[in-house]
Structure formats: structure tokens, C-alpha cells
Amino acid sequence: MTARTFTPEEANEALAEVAPLVERMVEQHGALAGAERRRAELGSRIAGNGGGIEPSELAQAEAAVKRATAGLARCLRQIQELGVQVKGPGEGLVDFPSVREGREVLLCWRHGEEAVGFWHRPDEGFAGRKPLPF
């Protein structure tokens, strides 16, 4: 069983703190994907014939990947420190551990939803979401 559990009410109250972190996580995930694409494009050009790339371009692309990686890691850590599990950083999918009838369940929330309104068993995942209340 997870150290911290949430009631549906507590999970919804926690959204005041969790939602902005999740929004930043989604942004950082997108920034990382873009930075990695740029680095890969430069790598392909270099592998070809160099393509007139300035030495600083690759260094800047690498620095962008490192910044986005650090930003994403920071968001993940902050969310997890609140007792919330990150399930999909790109789409902003998180789960709040809870207990239903003595068994561990997960209260499911996705960025853009107004409230925590679904739950599922740990083995079901997003596809097994059921509406709250229990």
C-alpha cells in the first residue's frame, strides 16, 4: 500500500497545488520532445555532410535538451512528493492513491478535467476508469 492515500474530496482539494505542477509537466514534456527533435535533425545533417551547421548550434540544442530534462524531472519530483503518481507526463495524467472497501485503488485525473471524477484498480489503468462516487 502507498504511504499516502486520498479520499476523493482530498484529491480534489489537492488539485489546487497539483494542477499547476501538472500543467508545467505537460509543457516541459513538450519542450523536451521539441528539443530532442531539433538535436536529432542536427545529428542527421552532421551525419550527412555537416550541412553548414555552426558548432554552437549543436551545443545550443544539447543545452535545450538538458534544460527541458531538468525541468521535467523537477515537475515529476514535486508531484510525487505530494503523494501523487504520474502516469502520463505528456497528457498530464496522474493518479491519487486511495482505498475502497479495504483495497488500494487509484483516483484518476487528467490535465484539463475540472475535478477528480474517476477511479480504477491499479491493474486496470486509464482504460478501466469508472466514474466517482465509488
Contacts in CASP RR format, 6 or more apart in sequence:
PFRMAT RR
TARGET T0000
AUTHOR 0000-0000-0000
METHOD contacts of the structure
MODEL  1
MTARTFTPEEANEALAEVAPLVERMVEQHGALAGAERRRAELGSRIAGNG
GGIEPSELAQAEAAVKRATAGLARCLRQIQELGVQVKGPGEGLVDFPSVR
EGREVLLCWRHGEEAVGFWHRPDEGFAGRKPLPF
1 97 0 8 1.000
1 99 0 8 1.000
1 104 0 8 1.000
2 83 0 8 1.000
2 85 0 8 1.000
2 97 0 8 1.000
2 104 0 8 1.000
3 83 0 8 1.000
4 83 0 8 1.000
4 97 0 8 1.000
5 97 0 8 1.000
5 98 0 8 1.000
5 99 0 8 1.000
5 104 0 8 1.000
6 14 0 8 1.000
6 96 0 8 1.000
6 97 0 8 1.000
6 98 0 8 1.000
6 107 0 8 1.000
7 98 0 8 1.000
8 98 0 8 1.000
8 107 0 8 1.000
8 116 0 8 1.000
8 117 0 8 1.000
8 119 0 8 1.000
8 132 0 8 1.000
8 133 0 8 1.000
8 134 0 8 1.000
10 96 0 8 1.000
11 96 0 8 1.000
11 98 0 8 1.000
11 107 0 8 1.000
11 109 0 8 1.000
11 116 0 8 1.000
12 115 0 8 1.000
12 116 0 8 1.000
14 82 0 8 1.000
14 84 0 8 1.000
14 96 0 8 1.000
15 109 0 8 1.000
15 115 0 8 1.000
15 116 0 8 1.000
17 82 0 8 1.000
18 79 0 8 1.000
18 82 0 8 1.000
18 84 0 8 1.000
18 94 0 8 1.000
18 109 0 8 1.000
19 111 0 8 1.000
21 75 0 8 1.000
21 78 0 8 1.000
21 79 0 8 1.000
21 82 0 8 1.000
22 75 0 8 1.000
22 79 0 8 1.000
22 92 0 8 1.000
22 94 0 8 1.000
22 111 0 8 1.000
23 111 0 8 1.000
24 71 0 8 1.000
24 75 0 8 1.000
25 72 0 8 1.000
25 75 0 8 1.000
25 76 0 8 1.000
25 79 0 8 1.000
25 86 0 8 1.000
25 89 0 8 1.000
25 90 0 8 1.000
25 92 0 8 1.000
26 89 0 8 1.000
26 90 0 8 1.000
26 91 0 8 1.000
26 92 0 8 1.000
26 111 0 8 1.000
28 68 0 8 1.000
28 71 0 8 1.000
28 72 0 8 1.000
28 74 0 8 1.000
28 75 0 8 1.000
29 72 0 8 1.000
29 89 0 8 1.000
29 90 0 8 1.000
30 68 0 8 1.000
30 90 0 8 1.000
31 64 0 8 1.000
31 67 0 8 1.000
31 68 0 8 1.000
31 72 0 8 1.000
32 65 0 8 1.000
32 68 0 8 1.000
32 69 0 8 1.000
32 72 0 8 1.000
34 68 0 8 1.000
35 61 0 8 1.000
35 64 0 8 1.000
35 65 0 8 1.000
35 67 0 8 1.000
35 68 0 8 1.000
36 65 0 8 1.000
38 61 0 8 1.000
38 64 0 8 1.000
39 58 0 8 1.000
39 61 0 8 1.000
39 62 0 8 1.000
39 64 0 8 1.000
39 65 0 8 1.000
42 53 0 8 1.000
42 57 0 8 1.000
42 58 0 8 1.000
42 61 0 8 1.000
43 58 0 8 1.000
45 51 0 8 1.000
45 52 0 8 1.000
45 53 0 8 1.000
46 53 0 8 1.000
46 58 0 8 1.000
72 89 0 8 1.000
75 89 0 8 1.000
76 86 0 8 1.000
76 89 0 8 1.000
79 86 0 8 1.000
79 94 0 8 1.000
80 86 0 8 1.000
83 96 0 8 1.000
83 97 0 8 1.000
84 94 0 8 1.000
84 95 0 8 1.000
84 96 0 8 1.000
85 94 0 8 1.000
85 95 0 8 1.000
85 96 0 8 1.000
85 97 0 8 1.000
85 106 0 8 1.000
86 92 0 8 1.000
86 93 0 8 1.000
86 94 0 8 1.000
87 93 0 8 1.000
87 94 0 8 1.000
87 95 0 8 1.000
87 125 0 8 1.000
87 126 0 8 1.000
88 94 0 8 1.000
91 110 0 8 1.000
91 111 0 8 1.000
92 110 0 8 1.000
92 111 0 8 1.000
93 108 0 8 1.000
93 109 0 8 1.000
93 110 0 8 1.000
93 111 0 8 1.000
93 126 0 8 1.000
94 108 0 8 1.000
94 109 0 8 1.000
94 110 0 8 1.000
95 106 0 8 1.000
95 107 0 8 1.000
95 108 0 8 1.000
95 109 0 8 1.000
96 106 0 8 1.000
96 107 0 8 1.000
96 108 0 8 1.000
96 109 0 8 1.000
96 116 0 8 1.000
97 104 0 8 1.000
97 105 0 8 1.000
97 106 0 8 1.000
97 107 0 8 1.000
98 104 0 8 1.000
98 105 0 8 1.000
98 106 0 8 1.000
98 107 0 8 1.000
98 119 0 8 1.000
99 105 0 8 1.000
100 119 0 8 1.000
100 134 0 8 1.000
103 121 0 8 1.000
104 121 0 8 1.000
104 122 0 8 1.000
105 119 0 8 1.000
105 120 0 8 1.000
105 121 0 8 1.000
105 122 0 8 1.000
106 119 0 8 1.000
106 120 0 8 1.000
106 121 0 8 1.000
106 122 0 8 1.000
106 125 0 8 1.000
107 116 0 8 1.000
107 117 0 8 1.000
107 118 0 8 1.000
107 119 0 8 1.000
107 132 0 8 1.000
108 116 0 8 1.000
108 117 0 8 1.000
108 118 0 8 1.000
108 119 0 8 1.000
108 120 0 8 1.000
108 125 0 8 1.000
108 126 0 8 1.000
108 129 0 8 1.000
109 115 0 8 1.000
109 116 0 8 1.000
109 117 0 8 1.000
109 118 0 8 1.000
116 132 0 8 1.000
117 131 0 8 1.000
117 132 0 8 1.000
118 129 0 8 1.000
118 130 0 8 1.000
118 131 0 8 1.000
118 132 0 8 1.000
119 129 0 8 1.000
119 130 0 8 1.000
119 132 0 8 1.000
119 134 0 8 1.000
120 126 0 8 1.000
120 128 0 8 1.000
120 129 0 8 1.000
120 130 0 8 1.000
121 128 0 8 1.000
END
